[in-house]
């Protein structure tokens, strides 16, 4: 049976969250540098955006830029942190299950990314050619998705947390590819892609949880055996 489409927030709510991300640009040198970088990336390839270009666009000196950032990757990381902040400022997500809350949280993140879609698309395109950039973005995504899990009330620990974060990175990446070409104001295609990804992720996590539950008695027995052997030695 086909899944019913999830109810979507109004475009006004989406615009408000996007504006909140933009309002974080209060005129401080850091914010101006981030905005300048994203403005340049909206029209240029990542490799063709120079630090001198960023400084000029932001209206700061190269000395100020160097004082605040080590390079473009650090600026991109700060942009991602700004987006995370906009999502978290939205408060607790609604939904009865962690999956429902994750859907809400990740859609908030796409809302906040909306004003910067052209820049994000160019960065994603560059990452497919640049292994170092791709690895950096993956590491940065893991950090962001860890916070998204916490915001959704799914703050796991141990091996399950590692698996959940990595799985959420993949789910977000798949939905992001759809989002970058989704011109529908309601982001229907993005929602559908995210829904499918979270469904697959939920099944995978349930399977892993079942395997861990079945292995737990054997692990406990092995630990007890090794403890007795150590006590006799």
C-alpha positions in Angstrom: 0.0 0.0 0.0 1.4 3.4 -0.9 2.3 5.6 1.9 0.3 8.7 2.5 2.1 12.0 1.9 3.2 13.6 5.1 1.6 17.0 5.9 3.9 19.8 4.9 4.4 23.1 6.7 3.4 26.3 4.9 5.8 28.1 2.7 5.6 31.0 5.2 7.1 28.8 7.9 9.8 27.6 5.5 10.6 31.2 4.5 10.8 32.2 8.2 13.4 29.6 8.9 15.4 30.6 5.9 15.2 34.2 7.0 16.4 33.2 10.5 19.5 31.7 8.9 20.1 34.9 7.0 19.4 37.1 10.1 22.4 35.3 11.7 24.4 37.5 9.4 24.3 40.5 11.7 27.1 42.4 10.1 30.0 40.9 12.1 33.2 40.2 10.0 32.6 36.5 10.4 29.1 36.7 9.1 30.0 38.9 6.2 32.8 36.5 5.2 30.3 33.6 5.3 27.8 35.5 3.3 30.4 36.6 0.8 31.7 33.1 0.3 28.2 31.7 -0.3 27.4 34.5 -2.7 30.5 33.8 -4.7 29.9 30.0 -4.7 26.5 30.6 -6.1 28.0 31.7 -9.4 31.5 30.1 -9.4 33.1 26.7 -9.0 34.6 26.1 -5.6 38.2 26.0 -6.9 37.7 29.4 -8.6 36.7 31.3 -5.5 39.8 32.8 -4.0 40.4 34.1 -0.5 41.2 37.6 -2.0 37.8 37.5 -3.7 36.1 36.6 -0.5 37.8 39.4 1.4 36.8 41.9 -1.2 33.2 40.7 -1.4 32.9 40.8 2.4 34.5 44.2 2.7 37.3 43.0 5.1 41.1 43.0 4.8 43.0 39.8 4.0 44.6 40.2 7.5 41.1 40.1 9.1 40.2 37.1 7.0 43.4 35.3 8.0 42.8 36.1 11.6 39.3 34.6 11.6 39.7 31.6 9.2 42.4 29.3 8.0 40.8 28.9 4.5 37.7 28.2 2.5 36.9 24.9 4.2 36.8 26.6 7.6 34.3 29.1 6.2 32.1 26.3 4.8 32.2 24.6 8.2 31.1 27.8 9.8 28.2 28.1 7.3 27.1 24.6 8.2 27.3 25.4 11.9 25.0 28.5 11.2 22.5 26.2 9.4 22.6 23.8 12.3 21.9 26.7 14.7 18.9 27.8 12.7 17.5 24.3 12.8 18.1 23.9 16.6 16.5 27.3 17.3 13.3 25.9 15.9 12.8 24.0 19.2 11.8 20.4 19.7 10.5 18.5 16.6 6.9 17.2 16.5 6.2 13.5 16.0 5.5 10.3 18.0 8.5 8.4 16.8 12.2 9.3 16.3 11.8 8.7 12.6 8.9 11.2 12.4 11.0 13.7 14.4 14.0 13.2 12.2 11.8 13.9 9.1 10.8 17.2 10.7 14.3 18.1 11.7 15.9 17.3 8.3 13.2 19.2 6.4 14.0 22.2 8.7 17.6 21.9 7.5 16.6 21.9 3.9 14.4 24.9 4.6 17.4 26.8 6.0 19.5 25.8 3.0 16.9 27.1 0.6 18.4 30.6 0.1 21.8 29.0 -0.6 20.8 26.3 -3.0 22.9 27.5 -5.9 26.0 27.7 -3.7 25.4 24.3 -2.2 24.9 22.7 -5.6 28.3 24.1 -6.8 30.1 22.8 -3.7 28.5 19.4 -4.1 29.5 19.3 -7.8 33.1 20.2 -6.9 33.2 17.5 -4.2 32.5 14.8 -6.8 35.9 15.8 -8.4 37.9 16.7 -5.3 38.5 13.8 -2.9 39.8 16.0 -0.2 36.7 18.3 -0.4 34.5 15.3 -0.4 36.1 13.8 2.7 35.9 17.2 4.5 32.2 17.5 3.7 31.5 14.0 4.8 33.2 14.6 8.2 31.3 17.9 8.5 28.0 16.2 7.7 28.7 13.6 10.5 29.1 16.4 13.0 25.8 18.1 11.8 23.8 14.9 11.7 24.9 14.0 15.3 23.2 17.2 16.4 20.2 16.4 14.2 19.8 13.1 16.1 19.9 14.9 19.4 17.3 17.4 18.2 15.0 14.5 17.2 15.3 12.9 20.6 17.4 10.0 19.3 20.6 10.6 21.2 22.0 7.1 21.1 25.3 5.9 22.5 27.9 3.3 21.7 28.1 1.4 18.4 24.4 2.1 17.6 25.2 5.9 17.6 28.0 5.4 15.2 25.8 3.4 12.8 22.9 5.9 13.2 25.0 8.9 12.4 26.6 7.3 9.4 23.3 6.1 8.2 21.7 9.6 8.6 24.6 11.1 6.6 23.7 8.8 3.7 20.0 9.5 4.0 20.6 13.2 4.1 23.0 13.0 1.1 20.4 11.1 -1.0 17.7 13.6 -0.1 20.1 16.5 -0.7 20.7 15.4 -4.3 16.9 15.6 -4.9 16.5 18.9 -3.0 19.1 20.6 -5.2 16.9 20.0 -8.3 13.5 20.3 -6.6 11.8 23.5 -7.8 8.5 22.7 -6.1 7.9 25.3 -3.3 6.5 22.5 -1.2 9.6 20.3 -1.8 7.4 17.3 -2.5 10.2 15.3 -4.2 12.6 16.1 -1.4 10.0 14.9 1.2 9.4 11.7 -0.7 13.1 11.0 -1.0 13.7 11.7 2.7 10.7 9.6 3.7 12.1 6.6 1.7 15.5 7.0 3.1 14.3 7.2 6.7 12.1 4.1 6.1 15.2 2.1 4.9 17.2 3.5 7.8 14.6 2.5 10.4 14.5 -1.1 9.0 18.3 -1.3 9.1 18.4 0.0 12.7 15.8 -2.5 13.8 17.8 -5.3 12.2 21.0 -4.2 13.9 19.2 -3.9 17.3 17.8 -7.4 16.9 21.2 -8.8 16.1 22.8 -7.0 19.1 20.1 -8.4 21.4 20.7 -12.0 20.2 24.5 -11.6 20.5 24.4 -10.0 24.0 24.1 -13.3 26.0 27.1 -14.7 24.1 29.1 -11.6 24.8 28.2 -11.6 28.4 29.1 -15.3 28.7 32.4 -14.8 27.0 33.3 -11.9 29.3 32.4 -14.0 32.3 34.6 -16.9 31.1 37.5 -14.5 30.5 37.0 -12.9 33.9 37.2 -16.4 35.6 40.3 -17.3 33.7 42.0 -14.0 34.7 41.1 -14.6 38.3 42.7 -18.1 38.3 45.9 -16.9 36.6 
